């Protein structure tokens, strides 16, 4: 079974999918047609990318009548930031604080 984070990383690895997420961030709740506008991809290619994003829970869909609206779901990205990015940032921030303290102590002496 593929881990949920693996699906998110796989989805984010593709520049076209990141572009689709950027487009949803700029204007949430778009149809397939509006997402395809101004892209040099076929509707079929966009549909496949959206399926990967949906599988990774990076987008959610809502049917409004006959229209399928796509919405950005930032929760999986937040979960990755919490699990992977923040723990690595803590060490760097502490190192910078320690360096600042040493430099300030050196300037006083």
Backbone as a ProteinNet text record, in pm:
[ID]
protein_1_A
[PRIMARY]
XXXXXXXXXXXXXXXXXXXXXXXXXXXXXXXXXXXXXXXXXXXXXXXXXXXXXXXXXXXXXXXXXXXXXXXXXXXXXXXXXXXXXXXXXXXXXXXXXXXXXXXXXXXXX
[TERTIARY]
83.5	0	88.2	55.1	132.2	89.6	188.4	164.9	102.2	14.2	-50.6	51.5	158.3	260.8	331.8	349.1	410.4	326.4	194.5	104.9	117.3	130.8	143.9	276	386.5	516.2	514.6	453.8	445	365.1	254.7	170.8	244.4	317.9	388.5	514.5	560.7	683.8	667.7	544.5	519.5	487.6	557.5	539.2	398.5	339.2	202.9	101.4	120.2	28.9	48.6	173.8	197.8	133.4	137.7	72.9	-78.1	-137.7	-281.4	-314	-231.2	-252.5	-238.6	-141.4	-126.1	-249.8	-304.6	-424.9	-543.6	-553.4	-662	-638	-513.4	-484	-526.7	-501.6	-537.2	-688.8	-756.3	-902.3	-957.8	-1011	-1061.1	-1197.4	-1230.5	-1361.8	-1376.6	-1276.1	-1279.2	-1325.4	-1384.6	-1424.2	-1303.7	-1317.1	-1212.2	-1184.1	-1288.8	-1272.1	-1192.9	-1222.8	-1149.9	-1005.9	-981.5	-844.3	-763.6	-829	-760.6	-726.9	-802.9	-779.5	-636.4	-571.3	-435.3	-328.9	-362.8	-263.3	-234.7	-113	-76.1	-83.1	-199.6	-225.6	-364.6	-382.4	-516	-605.1	-734.8	-829.2	-802.5	-768.1	-740.3	-619.2	-514.6	-395	-427.7	-503.4	-541.6	-626	-716.9	-801.1	-716.4	-614.7	-526.3	-449.9	-400.6	-329.6	-423.1	-545.3	-642.2	-673.3	-676.9	-701.5	-589.6	-464.7	-351.5	-361.3	-395.1	-410.1	-523.8	-631.8	-745.1	-708.7	-636.7	-591.8	-502.2	-423.2	-334.1	-406.2	-532.7	-617	-573.6	-501.2	-459.4	-569.7	-667.2	-785.5	-908.5	-1017	-1146.7	-1241.4	-1336.5	-1431.6	-1572.1	-1646.8	-1786.2	-1867.1	-1970.1	-2058.7	-2162.3	-2175.2	-2276.2	-2358.8	-2469.2	-2546.2	-2465.6	-2442.5	-2364.5	-2216.7	-2180.8	-2042.2	-1966.7	-1845.1	-1755.6	-1655.9	-1664.3	-1575.8	-1459.7	-1341.5	-1219.6	-1172.8	-1144.5	-1101.4	-968.3	-882.5	-754.3	-777	-707.9	-709.9	-566.1	-534.4	-396.9	-355.8	-446.5	-416.6	-299.8	-295.3	-180.8	-46.3	-43.3	81.7	119.9	22.6	47.3	101.6	43.7	89.8	235.8	273.3	411.8	502.6	456.4	536	557.8	453.6	465	560.6	547.2	625.8	769.4	788.5	919.7	996.3	931.9	1004.3	1034.6	936.9	957	1065.3	1072.7	1173.9	1315.3	1332.5	1463.3	1491.2	1389.7	1405.7	1446.6	1394.1	1426.1	1575.8	1646.4	1791	1863	1821	1884.9	1856.7	1734.6	1701.2	1780.6	1797.9	1876.9	2022.5	2075.3	2214.1	2232.8	2135	2144	2137.6	2050.4	2041.1	2172	2231.4	2360.2	2470.5	2472.8	2572.4	2555.4	2433.7	2404.6	2454.7	2428.6	2470.3	2622.9	2692.6	2839.5	2895.9	2836.4	2884.7	2862.7	2747.2	2719.9	2814.3	2844.7	2936.8	3076.9	3116.5	3248	3258.7	3151.1	3151.2	3159.3	3106	3109	3246.1	3324.3	3450.5	3565.5
-118.7	0	125.5	219.5	342	437.8	490.5	587.1	713.1	778.9	901.2	1009.2	1018.8	1118.2	1086.9	959.3	921.9	972.4	962.3	1010	1160.7	1231.9	1378	1414.8	1352.2	1381.4	1349.3	1237.3	1199.9	1304.6	1348.5	1447.5	1579.6	1620.6	1747.9	1744.1	1624.4	1610.3	1657.4	1670	1705.6	1855.4	1923.4	2068.4	2103.4	2020.8	2048.3	2041.9	1947.1	1937.3	2053.9	2096.1	2213.7	2337.8	2348	2459.2	2456.9	2339.2	2327.9	2369.4	2329.5	2371.3	2522.9	2580.4	2726.1	2794.6	2738.9	2797.9	2788.7	2678.1	2665.4	2756.5	2776.5	2868.1	3010.1	3047.8	3181.3	3198.7	3092.6	3097.3	2958.2	2939.5	2808.9	2780.8	2653.6	2613.9	2623.4	2578.1	2587.4	2457.6	2471.7	2356.4	2308.4	2193.3	2140.4	2238.2	2291.1	2385.3	2509.2	2564.8	2684.7	2651.5	2532.4	2492.3	2468.3	2421.4	2394.5	2521.8	2628.2	2754	2800.5	2843.3	2897.7	2792.7	2665.4	2559.8	2493.1	2450.8	2380.4	2230.5	2187.6	2046.1	2013.8	1890.6	1847.2	1831.8	1832.4	1809.7	1674.1	1576	1442	1443.4	1516.7	1525.8	1595.7	1704.6	1776.2	1685.6	1610.1	1517.2	1414	1362.3	1264.2	1327	1449.2	1517.7	1545.1	1585.6	1611.1	1483.1	1369.7	1242.1	1210.7	1237.4	1215.4	1309.2	1434.7	1531.6	1492.8	1442.5	1399.1	1275.6	1183.2	1062.8	1098.6	1204.8	1250.7	1342.3	1364.3	1451.9	1597.5	1636.3	1775.1	1862.2	1797.7	1869.3	1790.3	1863.4	1802.8	1848.9	1763.8	1799.8	1807.1	1899.9	1918.2	1928.9	1847.4	1855.7	1963.6	2054.1	2158.9	2147.2	2074.7	2042.4	1947.9	1989.6	1906.9	1945.9	2048.2	2093.5	2031.5	1992.9	1939.3	2048.9	2098.6	2205.6	2147.7	2199.5	2152.1	2256.7	2210.5	2297.8	2249.7	2343	2312.8	2266.2	2159.2	2111.3	2121.4	2224.5	2243.5	2153.8	2075.5	1995.2	1898.5	1820.9	1730.2	1802.2	1920.9	1997.1	2043.1	2085.9	2125.9	2008.4	1890.2	1771.6	1740.7	1755	1731.9	1837.9	1962	2068.6	2040.4	1995.9	1965.3	1849.1	1744.5	1624	1634.8	1692.9	1687.3	1817.9	1927.4	2052.8	2117.6	2128.9	2198.1	2135.3	2002.9	1941.1	1970.5	1991.8	2027.4	2175.8	2256	2400	2429.1	2353.1	2376.2	2379.2	2284.3	2276.2	2395.7	2436.3	2551.8	2679.7	2694.3	2813.6	2818.2	2703.4	2698.6	2731.4	2680.4	2709.8	2859.5	2921.4	3066.1	3143.7	3100.2	3166.3	3152.4	3032.7	3010.2	3096.4	3105.4	3187.2	3334.6	3380.7	3520.9	3548	3456	3472.1	3478	3387.3	3387.3	3515.8	3563.3	3686.4	3807.2	3808.3	3919	3914.1	3794.6	3781	3822.9	3791.8	3829.2	3980.2	4044.7	4190.4	4265.2	4205.1	4269.1	4258.9	4158.3	4132.5	4194.9
0	0	0	-84.9	-95.6	14.9	85.3	191.2	132.3	208.8	161.3	127.4	207	177.5	46.5	14.7	-112.2	-229.1	-216.2	-321.7	-339.1	-227.6	-234	-300.9	-258	-319	-468.1	-505.6	-647.2	-724.1	-667.7	-734.9	-751.3	-647.9	-652	-738	-773	-851.2	-995.6	-1041.5	-1180.8	-1192.9	-1281.9	-1299	-1346.5	-1429.2	-1478.1	-1363.7	-1274	-1160.2	-1064.4	-1045.4	-961.1	-1022	-1154.5	-1223.1	-1200.2	-1207.2	-1180.8	-1037.4	-942.8	-804.1	-789.8	-859.9	-857.5	-914	-1019.9	-1081	-986	-911.6	-813.3	-693.8	-658.2	-548.6	-586.2	-710.8	-758	-768.9	-812	-827.4	-800	-682.1	-640.7	-704	-716.1	-766.3	-916.5	-989.5	-1135.8	-1199.8	-1317.1	-1397.5	-1478.4	-1538.4	-1625.2	-1738.5	-1796.2	-1907.3	-1867.7	-1751.6	-1708.8	-1672.5	-1620.1	-1589.4	-1717.3	-1821.4	-1948.1	-2024.5	-1998.7	-2069.9	-2044.8	-2150.6	-2145.4	-2112.9	-2115.1	-2095.4	-2229.1	-2247.4	-2369.8	-2345.9	-2294.6	-2268.7	-2320.1	-2356.8	-2397.8	-2275.1	-2297.5	-2187	-2122.3	-2204.8	-2153.7	-2060.5	-2096.8	-2012.5	-1880.8	-1887.4	-1766.3	-1676.8	-1737.3	-1661.4	-1587.8	-1653.6	-1588.8	-1473.3	-1492.6	-1384.3	-1266.6	-1295.9	-1189.2	-1111.3	-1180.2	-1112.4	-1013.5	-1051.4	-961.1	-840.3	-865.8	-756.9	-663.1	-720.1	-637.8	-555.6	-615.2	-545.2	-426.6	-442.4	-335.7	-236.9	-257	-174.2	-180.1	-285.2	-299.7	-358.3	-420	-465.4	-422.8	-408.5	-380.2	-491	-524.2	-628.6	-570.6	-625.7	-586.4	-714.6	-723.3	-838.2	-812.6	-906.9	-899.8	-1027.3	-1014	-1133.8	-1220.5	-1345.6	-1437.9	-1438.8	-1361.9	-1358.2	-1241.2	-1269.3	-1166.8	-1132.2	-1009.7	-965.7	-886.2	-911	-846.2	-745.5	-624.7	-515.8	-460.2	-427.8	-365.5	-222	-184.1	-46	6.3	84.7	130.6	247.5	301.8	420.7	398.8	289.5	272.4	265.4	205.9	200	340.2	417.1	555.7	637.3	618.1	691.1	658.1	531.6	491.6	554.1	553.1	614.4	762.4	830.6	973	997.6	917.7	941.3	891.3	775.2	712	716.7	693.3	677.8	811.6	898.5	1025.5	1111.3	1112.9	1199.1	1150.5	1021	969.1	989.1	988.3	1010.8	1154.6	1251.3	1392.4	1415.9	1361.5	1379.5	1319.8	1201.4	1137.7	1215.1	1263.4	1340.7	1470.8	1534.8	1657.7	1628.3	1518	1480.7	1455.5	1389.4	1366.3	1497.5	1588.5	1719.5	1796.9	1792.8	1860.5	1799.7	1666.5	1598.6	1635.8	1635.4	1674.2	1816.6	1905.1	2046.2	2055	1984.8	1987.9	1929.5	1819.1	1757.4	1848.7	1914.5	2006.6	2127.5	2177.1	2288.6	2246.9	2123.2	2071.7	2053.4	2015.7	1995.3	2127.1	2233.6	2365.3	2430.2	2393.7	2462.2	2399.9
[MASK]
+++++++++++++++++++++++++++++++++++++++++++++++++++++++++++++++++++++++++++++++++++++++++++++++++++++++++++++

